[in-house]
Amino acid sequence: MDKIVIRGGKKLKGEVVISGSKNSTLPILFASLLTDESVTITNVPSLADIDTTIEFLNFIGKKTLKKGNVVKTYSSCRYKHVAPYDLVRKMRASVLIMGPLLARLKKVDVSLPGGCTIGARPIDIHLDVFKKLGAEISVEGGYVKISAEKGLKGTAINFKFPSVGATENALLCSVLAKGKTTIINAAEEPEIEDLANVLNKMGAKVVVSGTKKITIEGVDKLHGFIHEVIPDRIEAATYMIAAAITKGEVTLKKVVPKHLKAVSDKLRKCGMSIKETKDTITAKWVKTLKPQNIKTEVYPGFPTDVQAQWMALMCLVKGKSKITENIFENRFMHVAELQRFGADIVTDGKTVNVNGIEKLSGAPVMVSDLRAGAALVLAGLATEGNTVVSRIYHLDRGYDMLEKKLKKIGANIKRAHS
């Protein structure tokens, strides 16, 4: 099993080209099931989750090939309506197979999903969407069976919580439903807008109002598309924090600065210099940083997917800070691993109290989930001595060429094969 070995203490300096967004690519790949015409998706990152999704699409019956950063799908003869456990368990986003298959086949059987261990992340909210659109649902033998023999009908969907995945499934399903669907309290993440743009390229009639409201006029048929995926804002945020934690200077290329406003604002309050152009951000350490509290929120608030990385930074910013996780329960599994570096952290329910100290010491640590893994790598970059990060297959799910990009900007880092 591969490991990452880091010799800390190097100030990072240079440029990083940010890859396409994983969280945008996945629903767009599933959207290809909504048409029998060919599809071309560019700026696709090279990640384990992308490979899993392509494997999934091919199994279902959608011929899908990836070459470099381009994915192409081809016309299909017939889709399977069953998504088996062996594929679904590999990735939480597998739940997005439900919407398009239900829309196309009027039925779908899906094993309960897997993914990272960061809370229950129930699919009830997804199933409620399908029920409101007219589907019947049952659970048999570990499978959720969803059917709509009479077809789907547009309706009003009012989310209690603006779930990203449920909003995506609602979009993927309702574009082929009869009549008008209105989604109230919809998620507003940039990845939602990117999916809506793709669906409109396919001939759908989706209007994102910008007030947590989305309206969809159902159509009878959708066609192929060509689309460039938006940059990965979570990857970009991780490298911004890497600059801060190593007292370095990193310029991010191919980014959308407005997507990172919450993170940029907090880094500025810490004392970092953050300079932006249309598609670049330069994060530069210029003075001793000050601790800053964060509370994770839905977009445009501070992202839960940057919480762990922020905690790693606060461990080395002298003073006290609080980190509150409002999106997922059980998303503090990285606390124990950061403590192995010598971090002074205390967990209190959904809040972590951090007492920043001057330095950490390298240690062997283990990744529990994707973003926790990023936090451990960041801590390792700033520690004295060697750090060995194991179970890095989690990192391979969401960071494109992580160690290569870090090495290019000065990190002493390598991948070791056990």
Phi, psi and omega in degrees: 000134183291152175226160172250130180247128184234134168255107189284176175101002181266132174283126181279136180208129178145198183244143177231127175273119183281134182281172175294156185287124174298314185288349173265320182298318186300307179295330178293321175300315179293330177297336179297340177291345183280355180224153174265357180274165182288153184225141174232123180241125181249170183060038180273127180288157177265098187221157178298321181294327177293315179300319179297319180294319178297319175300318180298312182298318178297321178297318181294331180126003178264107180296119187224130181229143177241131175226113186064234180257022180240132175244134176235138172243155187236169182303148185241149177269307184204136179265148168278149182256002182250125177253106190282162183302319184301331177268316185295324185295339186286341191202129179302322183294353177303337179300339181286355174289336186298309186301303183294323179291321176297319180295321184275318189257347183071008175198152177200137175244120185231131172294151178299140190284164176245216181119197183290155178271076179231043177115171186294319181045060186295156180261009181306319183295327176292315182295325177298323177301311183294323177299316182294332178276358173109010182272155173254143188228138174216162178238122181219128175058034179084005180246142169269121181252122184237130180219150177214072186300328180269005180091167181262145180237136179302150184201180174265129179240119182242106182281136172289329179226136184285071181292130178294308182299318180291323176298318179297316179295323177298318178295313184296334182267316190283343182296337178251010177279158178281129176090198188258135174242136177239126177255118179256143184061040178286155174294148183244011182304151178305330180294330176293315179298321179297317177297317179299320178298319178297312181299321178292325174298331181279352181108004177286166179239083183245130177238117176262115189279339185086006178237037183061026178233132177232134176243140181228125171261116183297145176237167183277330187208147177239154183241180184290174183203162170237130186209140173260124183291143178292159179295155181277106183291333180285319174300315180300315179299322180298318179287329174297317179289329176299320176297319181292315187287337179257005182058043184247200180214117184231131175256124179264128180250152182063055176237167172245099187306324182295335178290344186247016187303317183298319180287317179300317180299317180293320179295321176298317179296330176292332183122002178285149170271121179238112180244138187235147164240195181300320184222024175224156171224132173248118178255120185229131174281125182236342181199169179304130184279154178250144181294148178223133175282149172225153170230123181289141182215165173293159180303136014267020178285185182291127188286138176300331181286359176244000182300314183295318180296320178296321179298319178301318178296314182296334178299337183245014175252111186301131182123183185252139176219159177238138178236119183246126180259111183255356185261308182240140168281160175063030179253034176240026182292343178282347182301310182299323180288321176295326176297333177294336174282347184106009181294146179259094186227139176229129180267135178224089183065236180268013178239141174245129176261123183246127173254101185295138180238171188288322183208156175244164179244141179302150183201159170283128183225164185231135182277132178258330177203173189305304186285330172300320178298320178298321179297320181292322176295317178299316179298319179298324179296333186257357184273166170270134178094194185263142174236135176242119182254118181254170184060044185281001174300334174298317180296323181294344177289333190223356179237118182280113177056046186305304185293328179292318179294319179293320179298323181297331180257018168111359181286144172267091189215144178207158174263130180244141179260125181286000000 
